[in-house]
Amino acid sequence: MTSISSLENIHKKGLFGDHEKKSENKLVKIKEQKKLLIVQIVQFKNSSSSIKDYNIDDLNLSDERLKVSSNNNTRIMWCGPKHWLLVSTKKELLTTIKKSLKDTEFAVTDLSHSRTIIELEGENSKEVLKKGCPFNFNELKKNHCVNSVFHGITITIDMIDDSPDKIRLFALRSFGESLYHSITDSSLEFGYKCL
């Protein structure tokens, strides 16, 4: 079965908004991330095992607030107490996760086809998000994540890099188109390039 992106018919490549006479590094770059494995991992309340005993793709599950553990292929975001979101380019990792995490201790759910991922890059990326999100983005650093809302749409924000700012937004697939329009509207004043 072929997966069709929720942004298939609306994400168009090109330059938009106030982009004239601006160098490319001043523009916000917007792209949709596709073909990533997205797995929700939840440790049961009655679980007796320590998360330090588990390792996925050479990464540990962190219990530190806002923390993201990452390597070149995989990112594990802390989403709340005993709750993580794993994102990876390695599709086969799902089998490894299911084998390494005991089903009596953890619930593992593949969310790959139920999320839209929009990536923002550029020095004005945080300014775009400030227009519709109540979170204080001055506190968001590299390898931090947060759950919030953007114009009423629930999102997970993953700060991948801060030189330049590179941020991934995760939303339910059914809200993907609305989120995309809200992000692009907020980017108009800075000028943006869809990749």
N, C-alpha and C positions, 0 to 999 in steps of 0.2 A: 504494500500500500504506500502511495506517495503522499507525503505531508505537504499541504498547501498553506503557505504563510497567511496570517490574518491581514498582513499589509501588502499582499501580492498585487492588488489592483490600485493601491493609493501611493505607495512609496516610489517616487520617480526621481531618477538621478538628475542632478543639475544644481545651479545656483539660484537662490531665492532671497527675497527680502532686500535689505540695504547692503548689498554686496559690492556695489560699484566703487571703484578706486580703492578697494581694501585689499591688502595682501592676504593670501590664502591662510596664513597662520592667525589672522584676526577673526576669521569666520568660525562659526560653530559647525562642526562636522557631525552629521546625523546619519546613522546607518542601522539597519536591522541585522541582528545576529540570528543566524539560523543554524540548524543542524547541531545543536548542543544537547548533551545529556543533562537533564535537570532532575534531581532526585531530592525529595523531602525525606529527612531522617528525623524520627522522633523517638526518644528514649521513654519507655513506659515509666510511670510514676513509681511502680512497685519494683523496678529493676534494681538489682543488688550490685551489678557490675560497675566498675569505674570506667569512665570514658577514656581515661589515659591508657587503657588496655587495648584500645582499638586504633587501627591505622588504616587509612584508605589512600592509595596512591602516594605513599610516603608522607601523608599528612595526618595529623591528629585532630580529633574533634575538640574544639576549644570551648571552654565554658566562660570565657571572658567576654563581657558585654561589648557589642559592636565589632568584634574581632573577625577577621577573615584569614584563614590559612590558605596559602596558595603555592603553586609551582607553575611551570610553563603550560601544563595541560588542564589543571584542576584548581577550582576555588571552592572552599567550604566556608559558608557564611553562617555566623551565629545569628539566629532569628529570634531567640528567646530561650528561657531555661529549658534545657534538654530538647532543643529544636534547632535543626540545621538545614540549610539548603546547599546542595552540592551541584556545581555546574562544571562540566568537563567536555573537552573535545573528544575524549575517549569513550565511544558508545559502549564498548565491551566492558567498561568499568561497572556497569549495573550488575552483571553476573558476579563479579568479585565482591561487590558490596553485599549482595544477598548471601553469599557464602561466608563472609567474615563477620557480619552482624547477626547475632542470634535472634531468631524470630520470636523468642520468648522475652527478649529484652528491648527490641527495637521494632518500630513500624517503618518500612521502607516503601515509598511510593514514587513511581516514575511520573513526573509532571511534564516531560519533554514536549508533548503536543498540546499542553493546556496553557502555555505561557507565551506572551509576546515579549521579545527583548529588544529594546531600543538603546543604542549606544551613542552617547554624546562625547565629543572631544573638542577641546579648545579652551582658551582662557576665559571665555564667557559662559561656559557650561553651567557653572554654579549659579550665575546670574539668571539664566533661563529657568532653572529650577526654583529659585527664590520667588518667582512670579506666581507660583501656584502651590507651593509646599510650605507648611509652617515650620519645618525643621531649620535650625541654625546651621547653615552650610559652612560657616567659618570654622566649625568644629570638626567637619568631615575631613578625614585624612586618608592617605593611601592605605589600602587593606582594612578599611572600615566599611561597615554596612549598617543600614537602618531601614526599618519599615515605617512608612508614612503614607500620606495621600498627596496627590497632585490634581488639583481641580476636582476633588471629590472621588478620584479613582485611587484605590488602594494599590500601592507600589512597594517594591523592595528596591533600595538604592545600594549599588555596590561601587565603591570608589576604587577603581582599578589602578589608577596612577595619578600623580599630582604634578607631573612635569612633562608635558602639559596635562591639564585635568582630563581624565578619561573616566566616564561614569556609565554604568549599565543600569537600566531601569527594567524591572520585571513586573509585568501586570498580567492579570487573567486575559487569556486570548480574546474573550468576548468584549473586553474593554480596549483591546489593542488599537483599533482604528480611532477611537475617541482620544486615547492618550497621545497617539501620533499627531493628530490635529492640534491638540493643546500644546504639545512640545514645539511643533513647527510654528504655530501662531506666536508663542513666546519668544521664538528665535528671530522673528522678522526684523526687529530693530537692530540686531547685531549683524544680520546677514548670515545665511547658512548654506552649506553645501551638503546635498544628499549624496551619499556614496552607495 
